[in-house]
Amino acid sequence: MTINSLQASFVSRSGAFLFISGKLIRFTFFLFLLVTLAQGTGALKGYNLNQVIFFFLTFNLVDIFAQSLFREVYHFRSVVMSGDFDLVLVKPIHPLIRVLLGGADGMDMITLVPLIGAIAYYVPQLGGVSGVNIIFYILLVINALILATGFHIISLVVGILTTAVDQTIWIYRDLTSMGRIPVDFYNQILRALLFFAIPVGIMMTIPAKALMGLLSPPMLIYSFVFGVLFLWASFRLFHWSLSRYSSASS
C-alpha cells in the first residue's frame, strides 16, 4: 500500500510541483524570520544564529518525516466511518501497520533531500561537534520519530473510540509546532510541560542540544526512557481500543 501511495503522489506533476514549492516557500519565510530576529539581537536566549537555524532544521526533519510516513492516519476517520476498518481487521497483516503506514506521502519525502543537505552543511558551522555528538543526535532523532509514532497511534485510538481523529491530529500538529524554536525560549512552567508532560522538547529540542554538546547525561537517559515507555503505552492503548471497537455493521 505504501508503494502505491508513493506512486500516486506523482501522478499529477503540476500538483506535485505546486505542493513542494509551497512547502519550500513556507520553510524559507520562517527561516528568514529567524535570521532577522537573530541578527537584530545578536543572540536568542544565548544561542547564536547557526544554532537557532539548526534547531529549526531539526524540527523540520522530524516533523516532515513523521508527516510523510504516517499520512494514512489523516484519512483514518473516513476508514472507520465507511466500515473499511472492518475489512482491515480481518486481513492477515496487523491492523496497526495498515492504518499507520499504509499511505506514505512521496511529495513530503522529496523535501527531506534538501533538508538533510542543509543539516549536513550546518553541522560543521556549529563548531566543536564530535563524532559521539553526531551519534547521539541521530539516535535522538530516531527517538523523536518513536515519540511521533506514539502520538499518531494515540490519534488512531481516539479515532477508534470516537471517530474524532482529525481533531487529535491537529492538536498534535499545533503542539509540535512550538518546537520550531528551542523550548528554552518559553517560560519555566511551559518549558517543564513541554519536556515532562507533552514531550515536544524531547522530540524537537533535545536532539540539536545533544549535537551541540549542551545536553546533560540525566536528560539524555530520560529522553530515551520516555520514548520507549511512550511507545509501549501507545501500543497497549491501541490493543485496548480494538477490544472496544464497534463494527460498522453492528
Secondary structure, 3 states (H helix, E strand, C coil): CHHHHHHHHCCCHHHHHHHHHHHHHHHHHHHHHHHHHHHHHCCECCECHHHHHHHHHHHHHHHHHHHHHCHHHHHHHHHHHHCHHHHHHHCCCCHHHHHHHCCCCHHHHHHHHHHHHHHHHHHHHHCCCCHHHHHHHHHHHHHHHHHHHHHHHHHHHHHHHHCCHHHHHHHHHHHHHHHHCCHHHCCHHHHHHHHHCCCHHHHHHHHHHHHCCCCCHHHHHHHHHHHHHHHHHHHHHHHHHHHHCCCCCC
